[in-house]
Amino acid sequence: MMTLMLIDDDVPMLEYVEYLLGPLGLDLQLVASAYSSEDALEQFHAALPDIVIVDIGLPGMDGLELADAFRITKPEVRLIFLTCYEDFHYSKRAIQLEADDYLIKDELSPEQLKSSLAKAMSRFKSREELLERYSFRQAIERNKEVLKQSFLKQLLSGAAGQENTLEFGERLGISWKHPFLRHGFLHMDAASVTERYRYKDIPLIHSAVNNIALELSAAEASITPIMSRDADIYLVWNVEDPGVTENKLAEFMQAVQDKVEQYLKISLRGFYSESCAPVRSFGVLYKTLTDCRENNFYQPVKPVSLLEEHADFGQTLERRGEKERGMLSLALADQHAAWIDLAVNQWTQLASAERLLPRLVKETCGDLVRQLAFEAGGLAEEDFFTQLEQTVHIEEAASLTKRELRHLWRQFALAPAAAEEKDVRLQAVDEFLEEHVDRMVTSTDMAEHLHLNASYFSRYFKKLSGVNFTDYVNQYKMNMAITMLARPHETVENVAYTLGFSDRAYFSKVFKKYSGRNPSEFKAGPPEEQGREPSTDDAKP
């Protein structure tokens, strides 16, 4: 039985409509009546009726405004408006709200009311059936992805027999007519996803990427996308000739990437293998792909890459993150987030130089996050560790780690008023300097980052901050240098290198200019080095 609500500030009219409902014989139950818009809103949310008969000319919030509010809560609700002759100019708006009828109070009859209600009931049923069919199709599509994963699992296990499994695939729309397969995968870059979305949104984004891949595969029937359980889309290309020279798989990956960038604003990376195998050898082909998943961990980033089949990684490293952990402690003690970028950059540079096993790189990144969470008294996102484990490139792992460390640092170090004390435009400059503190940033670099003309930026920055950009950057770095030099056993050479200076003498010259003293005067070394004479590098320029 459907439900009905009546709304009218004219009590006799409300009672009259209720009286007319009795003998109509409709499968309809009156569940609420209201005499004001405030009461109507409250009762509507409580009863959620299927049909509403509402007076347009209510005082305060009129019937049209109420209808808008009802549609937000229950989009499928049907509406019948009551009005006087003088309110007839409201009819256009009522039509826009897809009202089922527009009844004049003085002309209302049982037949008219019955006809209007019957029409509203019919439309409600039709819409409900449509929603049910849509929900059913959506459920089928969701289950289809689960069934595809089951198909993949059966192929790999061989438990059901390959012929039976391929027949199962046919029913899912996976038709491999040709005898050979090539494969690859699309990887969602977790760092780019978390810049725009929350961790809890990742499964939804993963489904959206898969839908785009499915849409594009409709035009290229030889390529089958299968949504994996992590953040990847597995791709199978069915080919007739194992020596085919064209690369439809790479072209398909690029097409998916372009569309994902356009609609979701995230980055994908595509990897494909040149290995080709008969359909019966699917399991061997798949294992090759998974074993090679991280072989491009240190390769230059490309949108689509040939997956390296062999990679030599270093198994151990004597020092794994000790110095970087000290920098993270400074990020809290000095309340300066730039130490985070320095720590992660220094670690990943070392790992890249040694081509350290990706698993060890990720473990250390995870340890850095756990340490800062402990020292800051914060809580790292559990999903961060899941996404870190699934990264396929060192830049992705580094960016994801920096993001989580900065999140913890902000929880600890930033009071609500701190960001308001400095001009928001200078905050943008500081953020860029924090991220690139290990290199020499020029006004041209900063202008390009802000999408400004370089000459205009220099004049604009001087007016904004009172100093030129070079002085601002150097003072920023020297403040960090003073903190670093106060650490026991720290060397001037290492501080200079860490802050992007390739020459110690030039660093000493800049340090003297902005601090008024030589670097060695700030250095806290062993007792025997205390009070030593400055080196020639520390001499006045």
C-alpha positions, -999 to +999 in steps of 0.1 A: +000+000+000+012+035-009+013+063+016+000+099+014+005+132+032-017+163+032-004+198+038-026+229+040-029+258+064-066+260+057-080+235+082-114+231+066-098+224+032-075+198+048-105+181+064-124+182+031-097+165+012-094+139+039-131+133+037-130+129-001-103+102+002-126+078+021-149+066-007-123+067-035-113+030-030-076+036-037-049+014-023-036+044-004-030+052+033-030+086+048+000+087+071+004+124+080-014+158+079+003+192+085-010+228+089+024+246+086+056+243+066+077+237+097+054+209+109+053+195+073+090+192+071+092+174+104+064+150+096+077+143+060+111+132+074+093+110+099+068+093+075+085+096+041+053+094+022+051+083-015+026+110-025+021+146-011-008+169-017+004+204-007-011+239-008+012+262-028+002+293-009+015+284+025+028+312+047+066+313+052+080+284+032+055+279+004+045+247-012+070+249-040+099+254-016+086+225+005+085+203-026+121+211-034+131+201+002+110+168-001+127+159-034+162+162-018+152+137+009+131+114-013+137+121-050+109+097-061+081+114-042+051+124-063+035+158-059+000+172-063-004+209-057-036+227-044-041+264-052-066+292-055-074+310-088-051+339-080-021+315-075-023+302-110+010+319-120+027+292-100+018+265-125+051+269-145+072+262-115+050+233-106+056+218-140+094+222-135+090+201-103+073+173-123+041+177-104+015+151-112-013+176-111-023+212-103-057+214-087-079+244-081-094+243-046-128+257-056-132+232-084-120+201-065-143+171-069-140+134-059-135+124-095-108+149-101-090+139-069-092+102-078-079+108-113-049+129-099-041+104-072-043+074-097-019+092-120+005+099-092+003+063-080+010+050-115+040+072-120+054+063-086+051+025-094+068+031-128+096+050-112+100+024-085+101-004-111+127+016-131+149+021-099+146-016-091+157-026-127+185-001-125+196-014-090+194-050-104+216-041-133+240-024-110+241-055-088+248-077-118+276-054-129+291-055-094+288-092-092+302-095-127+335-080-114+335-106-086+328-133-111+356-121-133+380-124-104+366-159-097+373-167-134+409-155-130+413-176-099+400-207-116+423-202-146+453-199-123+443-229-101+432-252-130+408-268-106+377-266-129+396-276-160+406-249-185+379-257-211+352-254-184+367-222-171+369-206-206+332-215-211+325-197-178+344-167-192+323-167-223+292-162-202+309-132-186+317-117-220+353-128-220+358-144-254+393-154-264+390-164-300+427-163-308+453-188-295+477-164-278+478-139-250+498-109-240+492-090-208+499-059-187+484-038-160+473-003-152+483+010-118+466+038-099+493+061-085+484+063-048+502+096-043+481+113-070+449+097-057+454+108-021+462+144-032+426+147-044+407+120-025+405+103+009+419+068+015+384+055+020+375+067-015+401+046-032+379+015-038+353+038-054+380+055-076+393+020-085+358+010-097+355+042-117+388+035-134+377+000-142+344+013-156+364+036-180+386+007-190+355-015-197+339+013-217+369+016-239+374-021-242+339-023-258+356-008-289+386-032-287+371-066-280+405-083-280+415-066-247+399-078-215+402-056-183+399-075-150+397-055-118+423-068-093+419-069-055+445-041-051+446-008-070+454-023-104+435-032-135+448-064-151+447-064-189+448-094-212+453-090-250+441-119-271+463-121-303+464-144-333+501-140-340+527-142-312+551-121-332+526-092-337+545-059-340+517-034-333+510-027-296+473-023-291+478-028-254+500+003-250+476+023-271+447+011-250+465+020-217+472+055-230+435+059-240+424+049-205+450+072-189+438+102-209+402+096-199+410+090-162+430+122-161+402+141-178+374+129-155+391+118-122+422+140-123+445+112-111+475+095-127+477+060-140+509+041-150+507+014-175+530-016-178+530-043-204+551-074-212+564-085-245+560-121-235+534-140-254+520-174-245+493-198-256+460-196-237+468-229-220+499-213-204+479-185-188+492-193-153+528-190-163+522-157-181+504-143-150+531-154-126+557-137-148+537-104-146+533-105-109+570-114-103+581-085-124+556-060-109+583-039-092+612-044-116+608-008-129+610+006-094+639+028-102+633+034-139+624+069-152+587+075-149+567+070-181+530+068-187+533+034-204+564+013-199+577-021-211+580-042-179+615-053-172+617-090-168+649-090-148+662-065-122+692-066-099+684-051-065+707-046-035+696-069-006+711-049+024+723-015+034+744-009+065+726+023+074+689+022+069+673+055+078+691+065+111+700+100+099+666+105+083+649+096+116+670+124+133+657+149+107+621+139+115+627+146+151+640+180+141+607+186+122+589+185+155+615+202+176+622+230+151+585+231+140+597+231+104+581+207+079+610+211+054+629+185+075+603+159+063+611+165+027+648+165+034+646+132+053+625+114+026+645+128-003+678+118+013+666+083+020+652+077-015+683+092-031+704+067-012+681+038-020+681+047-057+719+049-057+722+015-041+692+001-060+679-013-028+653-040-028+619-022-031+605-041-001+633-027+021+626+008+008+589+006+017+597-009+051+619+020+059+593+045+047+568+028+069+592+030+098+597+067+093+559+073+095+556+051+126+584+070+143+569+104+137+535+092+147+550+080+180+570+112+187+541+134+177+515+115+197+495+111+165+480+082+146+490+072+111+463+062+086+462+024+085+453+026+048+486+044+042+506+012+049+483-008+025+489+017-003+526+020+004+529-018+001+513-016-034+535+012-048+554+003-079+579+032-081+602+049-057+587+084-065+552+071-057+564+056-024+583+089-015+554+112-023+529+090-004+553+089+026+558+127+026+520+132+025+515+110+056+544+126+075+531+161+068+497+150+080+512+139+113+534+170+115+504+193+111+485+175+138+514+181+162+529+215+151+503+237+136+480+257+159+449+271+141+462+307+142+497+299+130+488+297+093+468+329+096+498+350+109+515+348+075+501+360+042+485+331+023+506+340-008+538+336+012+525+303+026+524+290-010+560+301-015+571+284+018+554+252+009+573+251-024+606+258-006+599+230+019+594+205-009+626+216-027+648+226+001+676+203-012+681+223-044+687+259-054+653+274-061+653+305-084+627+331-089+621+316-123+614+282-107+589+298-083+572+319-110+567+288-132+552+269-102+528+298-096+521+302-134+533+338-133+556+358-155+591+357-140+597+395-141+562+402-127+568+376-099+601+393-088+584+427-085+553+412-069+573+392-043+595+422-033+563+443-027+547+415-008+576+404+015+598+435+016+629+416+003+639+401-030+633+364-036+670+354-035+674+370+000+642+353+011+654+318+000+689+322+014+676+334+048+652+305+048+680+280+042+704+296+067+678+294+094+677+257+088+715+255+086+718+270+120+696+243+135+714+216+116+749+228+128+738+227+164+735+189+162+765+170+176+791+158+150+773+175+121+797+188+094+796+220+075+801+200+042+770+178+049+748+208+058+758+226+026+751+195+005+718+188+022+706+223+015+715+222-021+749+239-021+775+221-042+804+242-029+813+246+008+831+279+003+801+295-013+778+281+014+801+296+040+800+330+022+762+329+021+760+318+057+782+346+069+762+372+050+728+362+065+738+351+100+768+374+106+790+346+117+810+317+102+794+282+101+820+268+124+809+291+152+775+274+152+788+239+149+786+217+180+813+191+174+833+169+198+851+188+227+884+187+210+869+205+180+853+232+201+871+265+198+894+254+169+905+281+145+881+285+115+892+268+083+901+288+053+867+279+039+852+297+068+873+328+063+856+361+055+848+366+018 
